Each structure stands twice: as structure tokens, then as C-alpha cells.
């Protein structure tokens, strides 16, 4: 009955693995971490069924140990639920599906005091403890179904695989790889765009990106995570045009496909020369048919994809103005396309679920068309124009959706304005849905302490249920743990349990990440965030209401005073704590100089401000190798290049 992997039997972990790689991996992870924290030999035994006469820790599906599942007789395969019943080294660590089993193992380790404050080995805080002295009882169902992250920013393959590894440890259950090859995100890293001091990787190409995607998929599948894919590129791929990025297409266009492009201002052409930003003439059945066939082919070749995103272009104010298209709204034509896709997939016997997008012109709901088969589809709300200085908690009355005017798009920044479109869609689709949001695309770079963005994120997640959204997928730079990973930890933990308090999570995080003086770090980060919230780097006019000179001075004093705390903690024996202090020291140095540049900019000394910014960029480029695991330099430079741009400043002066 037993197949022993280690003949020493001091402590046993039994796994009823059902020949499932995720359950087996869960057991291996439990053995590995228990060996480290307890400093003892753990034996792993693979068994066919549960035997209550054998003492030890048992890992497997809930129905291996219990007559029924925990709370639902019809469990959705994307829902996660765990049960831990362990006393003095004996008991169960279980879940309702293989992924939940893995999450249950990590939760058990969390209860023992293990923490993962950022991706990578240096993000692991592992206490020395005897797990046999603990009694742990947990039975929980995740607050939200969809808990995921979407690739963005500049990434190497190691950044992605380490992120996926970290995500499972903290309770996420889904990863989304945009595009087919995610080429542009890898290109930013391997070509070292925005860092002239580094040379491009010579052998990086599209095939390399495909290899990296395959490596990421392997890690996703090993953990049983929900795999989401594609999104961009469906409007150009059916016509033989690669949609690898937001770059312009330099090759000739076959004249036969031009009639399928949207007609805008009397012309049919690639929108601003960019394939993925180009809409089609969707009133043409043949245009929709070509898209459907392309999507159907992809779905048939990639059964590993759980959620296939089918989006239109990434442009705006570029909808077709031909005499037939103007008779229907973009959303009506989009839903017509979705229904035709559903029929094609059904006829082919493909159960692939499709994610459709509320974004740009598609924020307006359809007037006539309706989704025929809601079970096939998941609605994705993507309020990309919203502010991140305001959360869903601040919503009062929701305004009416304005009348749709073709190619005159002007979406609101206010959260309630964005939510008004979601509410309008709710009258047309009551199926599965999640929020696809951008807290860590740009806004986080303007919050140096990460506390303010963490609070907005926390409040957003708390209010998803009130908006009838069953989860959250964060479209973000992957390396967003600089100076700390609090917002990412808050995202993971709140999506799992929306009853947790923000203050409790913040204190737990900073003590785990920094050890002694962790609470001083929390106070420092909080003050830094509060000061820059008042300074408001998104504000481009009328700053007379604040004493910005005093605020900049207070930032400078805060960083200078905290340098003594950083220095006191510069030599730590614990790798996790040592790395956390290293990163916060690098961050303090960057922001002391950057704060000076921003003060000059605020004082309208543009030339000197830009000189300081150039010095800051050079400093950041030189230290990138020391912090690339946690800090997306490409994204940071892009954000602050825009802040310091003369064009932006001129706009402020005019205001």
C-alpha cells in the first residue's frame, strides 16, 4: 500500500494524491517547510486511502477524510475552501480541490508563523518551531472566487515564475498571461528598455518569449491555478498580422484585408499604425466570422486555458463609422460576436470559458443584444480611467450613464462615474464577473510609502461583493514590492478573507518583514504616504490650497531621521529581514533625491528639476541589479519621465 520516499520515519506526512501533481506538490511543500522550521526529518508516504490508525499529518482532498464537502453540494471548480484539523502533529490538511489542498498546506504553515513577504527566497520568514506543539483548526471558504494577477511591466522569466510561486503561498488562485507570447513584457526586460547602462540580451526573440510562457504555464499548472490567457490581438491575428505589442506595424498591409478595418474619418487603416489598437468593421458578418474561427482554433489547440479573454482593440475613439456599424452600438456588435463564438465552441464540443470586457466604448451596455449562454461567459469590469485616490467605499449616489456618442469618448476619473457603467451592465448580464483593476500599473509609483494605495485597494476589495463582483484580477507590474510588499499581501489576504482588519494585516506584515523595528518601519511608511497623498502628484493645477514647501521639507526630514533606524538594522542575521532593510535603504536614497526634484518642479524651476531627475534616473539604473526582484525600474522611469516632462508642466502652468 505504501511507496516510501524516505525510509526514516521520525515524523510522517501521508498524501492521498490521486495521481495529481498539485496534491503531490502540496505534500512535498509541507515536508520541505516542516523540515526547515522544525529542524527534523519528515517522511513522505504516498497512500491509496486514509487510515485513521496511522499517526501523522494527512494531506488530500476533503472527501478523502470526510463524508461530504464543507459547505456546498455543487462546488464551482474555481471556488476554494480549506479545512485544517491538526493537534500535536496529527490530523488533516485538506481542501475541496487540488489547488485548495495546496492553499491549505500554506495556510497551515502560516499558522505556524511562516510568512512570505515578497517573491523569492529572501522573502521567506521561517521561524524555528516545533509543529507538534500546535493545535490548529481552520475551516474557511475564500471570500471571492477570482483572486489573480495579470502580467504587466518589464519581466524576466524568473520574475514570473517566482511571482506564481509566491502567489499560491499567500492565497491567490489565478494567473493571467496577456497576449499569446507576452513578448512585449519580456522584451522590456531582456532589451533593458529605459536603462541605457545595460546591454540587450542578444538572443531574445519571439520564440524565447514562447519558451518563457511555457515555463510560466508549467508553474501555474503545477499549482492547479486558474490559467487566464490572451486578451489582446484578436482584431489583427485573423488577418495574418501579429499583435505582439503596442508598436506600429512596419510591413505592408494586404489590400484584401483593408475593407475589414474600421472606417474612421472616412479611412480604413490601422489605427495610428498599431494593429492591436485597430477596430474592425463588426457589422460585416465575415469580419466577425474570421475572428470567431481564429478564437475557436486557438481554444482547440490550448485546452489548458481555463479563461480565454476575448477583447476588441486597445484603442479608443476608433469605432467604425460606416453606414451599417453606426446603426448598432459597439456593445451590441460585441455581444453578437460573443454569441456567435459561443455557438462555434459549442458545436466543436469546447467548454472553454470566455471573458468579455467592459472597457472604453464597451462600458456602455448593449441596447438590443443579450448573452444567450451566460454560463459560458465571465464579465470583466476594467475601469482604467478611475482615480486611485478614492476607493469603492467612497461611492455615494451613482450617476446615470451618459448617452453614447460614437468616437467622442470621455470616461470619468471619479469612482462612482465608472461604477455607473457596471451598474448599467448589471441589467443585461447577471453571470459570473470580476474587477480587473490597475492599482499597481502607475499609481503605486506616486505613493512612496505604499500605505495609501494599500488602503484604497483594501477598501475596494471589501466592496466588490456590493458591486456584484466575485473577485479581482490585478493588471500590474509584477515587481511591486519596493519599498515593501504590504499592498500585495493585503490584496491576497483580503481576497481570501474580507473580514480581516487592515491594521492587523499591516502590523503582521511589517513585523514579519523587518523583525525588530518593524513597527517603526510601518509608522515611517505611513507618514511618507500621508505626506505624498497631500502633495498629490496627479494634481497638475491649482496647488495653492496646500503648503507644498512645508510638505516637501517634512518628507526630507522624515527620510533623514529614519536613516538612523535603517543604519541600526543594517546588519541582520535573518535573510528576509536583512533584504527588507536593504530595499528600504535603497528606496530612501532614491526618494530623498526625487523629493528634491519634485520640490523644484513644484517651484516652477523646471530646468533644474529635470537635471535632478536625470541624476535620479542614473542612480536608479546603477542600482537596478541590487533590487530588480522587487522594483520595476522600467515602469518607475516611465511614470516619472511623464511627471517631469516639460509638456506636462506647461499644461499645469496654463491651468
N, C-alpha and C positions, 0 to 999 in steps of 0.2 A: 504493500500500500504506500510506503514512503519511498521517495527518492531524495537522499540526503545530499545537500550541497556542502555541508561542513560537519565533519564527524564529531567535533567537540560539542558537548551538549550542556554547557553551563546554563544557558537561557535559550528558550525556543520561541521562534516565530513560525507559526503554521499558516500556510496560504492555500486556500481553495481557489485556484487560479482559473479554472475553466478554460485552460489553454488561451488565456487572454493576456496580451503583452502589458496592458496597463495595470491589471491587478498584480501581475508578477513584478512589474517595476515598482509598484507601491510597496510590496513586501520587501524588495531589495532596498528601497529607500529607508524603510523602517529599520531594517537590520543595520544599514550603514550608519545612520544617525544615532541609533541607540548605542552602537559600539563606541562612537566618539564621546557622547555625553556621559555614558556610564563607565567607560573605560573597561569594558568586559567583552567577552566573546559571546556572540549571538549566533545561534544555529538557525538556518532557514530550512524548513521542511515543506515540500510540496505534497499535498494530500488530496484525496479524492472527495472526501466529505468531512464534516465536522464530527469530532469525537469528544464529548464533554468529559471523558476520563483523562484526557491529555492536558496537563497544565502548561500554560504559556500564553502568548498573545496570538490571537486568531485574526487573520485578515481575509476578507472575502465579501461577497455580496450579502446584503441583508437577509435575503431569503435562504442563504446557506445556514443561518443561525436562528431565524425567526420564521414563524408560520406565515406571516403576512408582511407586506411592506409597511412603512411607518404611518403615512397619513393619506395616501391616495391609492385607490384601486386601479386607476388609469394614469399611470405615471408618464408624463411627457419625457421623451428621451433627453431633452435639453435641461430639465429640472434636476437640481442637485439636492440631495438630502443625506445626512450622515448620522451615524449612531456610534458612540464610543461608550463602552461599559467595561471598565478595567479597574481592578483592585489588586495592588501588590504584585504586579507583573502578570496577572492572569485576566483574560477576558477578550472581548471582541473590539475590533476596529473595522467598521463596516460602512457601506454606502449602497444606494439603490441602483447604481450603475457603476461600471468600472472607473469612470472619471471620479465619481463621488467617493469610491474607495480610496483613491489616491489623495483626494482632498481631506478625507477623514484621517489618513496617516499623518499628513502635515498638520492637521488640527491637533492631533494627539501630541505631536512634538511641540507645537505651540504651547499647549497646556503644561508641558514640562519646562517651558521657559525659552525654547528656541525662537529666534527671530531672524527674519530675512529683510534687512532694511534697504537693500538695493540688489540688483543682479550681480552675480559673480561671487567667488569665494570670499572676497573681502567684505561682502555684505552679510555674511553669516555670523550671527552671535549665538554661540552654542555653549550653554552653561555646563558645568560639571555637576552631575546629579545622579542619584540612584532612582531610576524609573520605577523600581519595585516598591518604593516607599509612597507612591502616589495612588490615590483613588480618583478616577476621572470618569464623570458621567456627562455625556453631551448627546442631545438629540435635537438636531436643527435642520430646517429646510431653508435654503437660500431665499432671501427676500425677493430677489429678482432673477429671472430666467437667463437673461443675456448679460454677461459680465466680461467684456472683452476690450482688446486694444487693437488698433489698426496701424499698420506700418506707415510711417512718415519720417521726414527729416533725412539725415545722412546716416547710412548704416553700413557696417561690415557684417559678414555672416555671423561672426562671433557675438556681435551686439544683439542680433535677432535670436540666436539660439539661447543665449544667456537670459534674455528677456522672457522667452517662452518658459524656460526652466523656473525662473523666479515667479512668473505669473501663477503657475499651479501651486506653488508653495504658499501663496498668500490668498488663494481662493478664486482667482479668475478662472473662467471655463471656456474662453473662446479667443481665437486669434484670426485677424483678417489681413490677408496679403493683397494689396491693391495691384491692379494690372495683372497681366498673365505672368510677367517675368520680374516685376518690381524693379526693373532695370534702373530707373532714374534715381531711386533712393540709394541703391548700391553705387551707382555712378558718382553721386555726390561725395561718397566716402572714398572710393578707390581712385577717383580722379582728383581728390582733395580740393574740390571747388571751395572757394572762399578761404583758402590757406596757401598763399603763393610760396611759402617756405618748404612745402612738401611736394615731392615729385609724384606724378600719377603712376599708378600701377600699370605697367606696360601691357600685360596680357589680359587685362579685364575687357570683356566684351559681353554681348547678349547671352552667349552660351554659358559664360561664367555666372551670370545672374540666374539663369535657369537652374544651374547646379546648386546655387545658394538657396533658391526657393525649394528645391527638392530636399535639401538638408533641413530647412525650417519645417517643411511638411512632415518629415520623419519625426521631429521632436514633438510636433503637435499631435500626431497620431499615437506616439508612444504614451502620451498623457491622456489620450481619449478626449482631447479638447474638440470643441466645435470649430470646424475649419471653414472660414469665410473667404471668398475669392472674387477677384477681378474688379467689377465696378466700371472703371474707365476703359474706353477703347471700342465699345460695341458699335459706335456710329462710323468707324473707319475700317475696322478689320474685315467686314464683309466685302469690302471693295479692294482688298489687297494692299491697304495702306496700314503700316504698323503704327500703333499708338503706344509708343514706349514712354512718352513723357509729354511735357508741355512745350517742347521745342517745335520750331517751324519745320515743315516738310520741304526738303530741298529738291526732291526729284520731280520729274514731270508727272502730271496727272493724266490718266487715260481719259480722253474726251467722252467716252461712252458712260463714264460714271458721274460726270458733272451734273447731268439732269437730276440726279438723286440728292444733290446738296440742297440745303435750304436756300430759298431765294430771299435775299435781304437787300434792301435798297436797289432792287432791280437786278442784282447779280447773284449767280450761283457759283460759289467758290469756297475754298477752305477759309473758315472764319479766322481772320488775322493770320492766315497761313498755318494754323495749328490744327492738325487732324482731330485730336480728342476734344477740341473746343467747337467743333463744327456740328451743327444740327443737320438733320435730313428733312426731306420733303415727306413728312409722315402720312400725309393724306394719300400718297401713292401706295397702293397695296403691294407693289413689287418691292418698294423700299423696305416696308415692314417685313415682307417675306424673306428678304435677304438677311435681315437682322435675325429673324427667328431661326433660320437654317443655321446660321453661324453659332448662335447660342445653343441650339439643340445639339450640334456637332460637338461643341466643347463639353457640354454636360455629359454626353455619351462617352467621351474619352476620359472624363475626370469624375468617376463615381465617388472618389474620396471627398469631393467638395460637398459640405453639408448645406451651406447657404451660398447660393450663387447670386451676386449682386448684378443687376441689370440696370444700368444708368444710361441716361442720354448724355449730351455733351457737358463739358465743364465750363462752357462759356455762358454768357447772358446777353439779353437783348439781341439775340441772333436767331429767333424763331422764324420759320418760313412764312413769307408774306404772299405766297401765291394765292390765286383766287379760290382754290379748294381748301387750303390749310386755314385760311382766315375764317372759314365757316365753323371751325371747331377750336376749342381751347387746347393748348399743348397737353393738358392733363387728360382730356378726352381721348386724344390720339395716343397718348402713352398707355392709358388703360386698355384701349383697343389692342395695342401691341401686346400687352401683358396677357390678355385673354387668348390671343392667337398663339402666343408662346405656350401657355398652359395646355391648349389643345394639342399642340405638336408634341410636347413632352409626354402627355397622357397617351397619345397614340403610339408613342415609342416605348411606353412602359417605364418611363423615367420618373422617379419620385423626388428628384432634386427640388429643394425649396428655393424660391426666388425672393430676393429682397428688392423691393421697389422703393424709389427715393422721392421724398418731399424736399425740394431744393430749388432755389432760383424760381423760374417761371412755374415749376411744378408745385410750388407752395399753394397755389390756388387749386381747389378741388375740382374734379370734373363736373360738368353741368348735366351730362346725359349718360355717359358710360358708367358701368359698375363692374367691379371684380366678380366674375362668375363663380370662381372656385376659391374662396378665401383661405381654405386650408393649405393651399399651395404657397401662399404669399406671406411675407413679413414686411410691414411698413417701417421705413427708416426716416425719422424726422431729423433733418440736418440744418439747424438754424445758424448758418455760418456767419451771418451779419450781426448776430447778437453781441451785446456787451458782456464782458466777464467781470464787470464791477457790480453787477446786480444778479441775484440768483432767482430761481423759480419761486423761492419763498416770498419774494417781494411782490408777486403778482396780485394786483387788486382786481379791478374790473377789466375784462378783456374786450378790446375794441372790435368793431365789426371789420371784416376783411374788406379792403377797398376793391373797387371794381377793377377787373383785369384789363389792362391796356397793353396790347402786344408791343413788345420791344421798347417799352418805357418803364423798365423795372427799376424800382426804388424801394428796396426792402428796409424795414426798420432796424435800429440798433436795440431799442427797448425790448426787454424780455417779453412783456405782455403782448407787444405787437407781433412778435414771432409766434408766440403760443396761439394767437388768434387763428393762424392758418391751420395749426394742428387741430384745434377745436372744430374748425370747419370741415376738415377731412374726416373727423370722427362721425359725422353724419352720413358718410359714404362708405366707410370701412371700419368694421369692428373686430378685425382679426388681430393676429399677433403683431407686436411692434416694439421698437426700442428707440432711444435717443442716440443720435450719432453726433458727438459734440467735439469742440476744438479748444478746450481749456489749455492744452499744452502744445498748441501749434505756434502761437505767437505771444499770447497774453502773459504766460508764465515768466517770460524773459524780463518783463517790466515790473515784476514783483520779486525783488532780490531776496526776501526772506521766505517766500513760498507759503506764508501763513494765510494771506488774504485769498489767494487763488484756491488754497485748500479749503477754506471756509465756504467759498462760493460753490465749489464742487460738492462739498458735503451737503449743503442745503439743496442743491439741485437734485442729488440722488435721493434725498429724503422725500422729495416732492414728485418723483417720477410716477408713483402709483396714483397720485391725484390727477395726473395728466393722462392716465390710462396707458402708460408706457411700461413695458415689462422688462426694462433693462437699459443698459448703457454700454455703448462701444466708443472708446475714446480715440479719435483720429489725432495722432500726436507724434511728436518727435520721441524716439524710443529712449534716448539718453536724457532724461529729465529728472535727474537726482542730484542737482547741483544748485544750492549747497546741501540740500537734504532730500530725502525721499518721502517726507511726510505726506504730501498730496497724493502720491501714488499708493501709499499704504492706506490712507483714508479712503481712497476710491475703492480699493479691494475690499476692505473690511466693511464699509458701509453698504456696498452692493450685496455682500453676504448677509449682513445683519443691520438693518436700518434703525434698530433700537439703540445702537451704541452711541455714546456721547462723544462729541468732538474733543473735549478737554481730556477725557480718559485716553483716547487714542493718541493724542499729541504727546501727553506725558509718557505713555508707554513707549512710543517711538523714540523720543529723544533720550530717554534713559537707556534704551536698548542700543541705540546707535552710538552714543557718546560716553556712556558709563558715568563716572563722576563728572560733575558739572554739566550733565545733560540738561537739567532744568535751567541752568544759566544760558545754555545754548538756545533753548526754547524761548526764553524771555528776550534774548538778543534778536532772534529771527522774527519774533512778534513785533518788536519795536521797529525793526527795519522795514517790515511790511507796512506797518501803520504809517510811517513817515512817507513812504513812496506811494501809498494809497492817497494821501493828501496831496502829494506833488502831482499825481495823475499824469503819467507820460502819454496818455491818449488825448489829453486836452491840447488843442492847437490854437486856442484863442481865449482871451479874457481870463487871465490868471490874477486879476487884481484882488480877488477875494481872499487869497492866501498870502501869508508872508513866506514866500518861497526861499528868500535868502536865509531866513532863520531855519527853515526846514532842511535845506542843504547843509547848513552848519551843524545841525543836530545829527544828521546822518554821519558826517565826518567825525564828530565827537564820539558817537556810538561805536563806530568801527574802530577808532583809535583806542578807546577804553577797553574794548573786547579783545584787543590784541594781547593783552596781558593774560587773559584767560586761555587764549589759544596757545600761547607760549608755555603756560603752566602744564598744558596737556599734550605737548608736542611729542613726548616720549611715552607711548603706551605699549604694554606688552601684548594686549589683545589686538589681533589684526583688524577686526571690524572697527573697534574704537579708534585705532591709530589711523586708519584710512579715512574715517569720518572727520577727524580733526585735520588731516592733511587737506581734504577737499574744502573745508570751511576756511582754512588759512589761504588757500589759493583764491577762493571766492572773495574774501575780504580785501585782498590786494587788488583784484580786478575792480571791485566796486568803489574802493577809495579813489582810484583814478577816474573811473567812469563818472562818479558823483561830481567830481571837479569839472569834467567836461560838460555834464548836463547843467551845472550851475552857470557856466559860461554861456551855454546856449540859451538858457532862460534869461540871462542878462543881455542877450542880443549881440554878444561877441562871437559871431558865427565863425569867423576865420580861426580864431584861437581855439574855439570849441572843437572844430573839425581837426585841428592839429593834435589836440589831446586825444580825440577818438582814434586817430591814426596810430598814436602811441599805444593806446589800449589794445587795438587790434593786433599790433605787433607782439605785445606781451602775451595775448591770448594764443596767437599762433605758435609762439615759442613753448608754451606750457601744455599744448594740446596732448602730447604724448603722455603727460602725467595725469590727465583727467578725462581722456576720451571715453572711458567706460561710463561716465556719468554726465558728461557735458557735450552737447551738440554745438560745436563751435560754428559750423556752417550756418545753423539756424540763428544763433546769437548774433553773428556778424550781419546776417541779412536783416534782422529786426532793427538793430541799432544803426546800420547804414541808412535805413529809412528815417529813423529819428533824427539823425544828424544831417540829413540831406538838405541842401540849400533850397530845393524846390518846396520841401515841407515847411521850412522856416519862412519862406516868402509867403506861403499860404497863411501862416499864422499872423504875420505882420499885416496882411490885407484884412484879416478878421478883426 
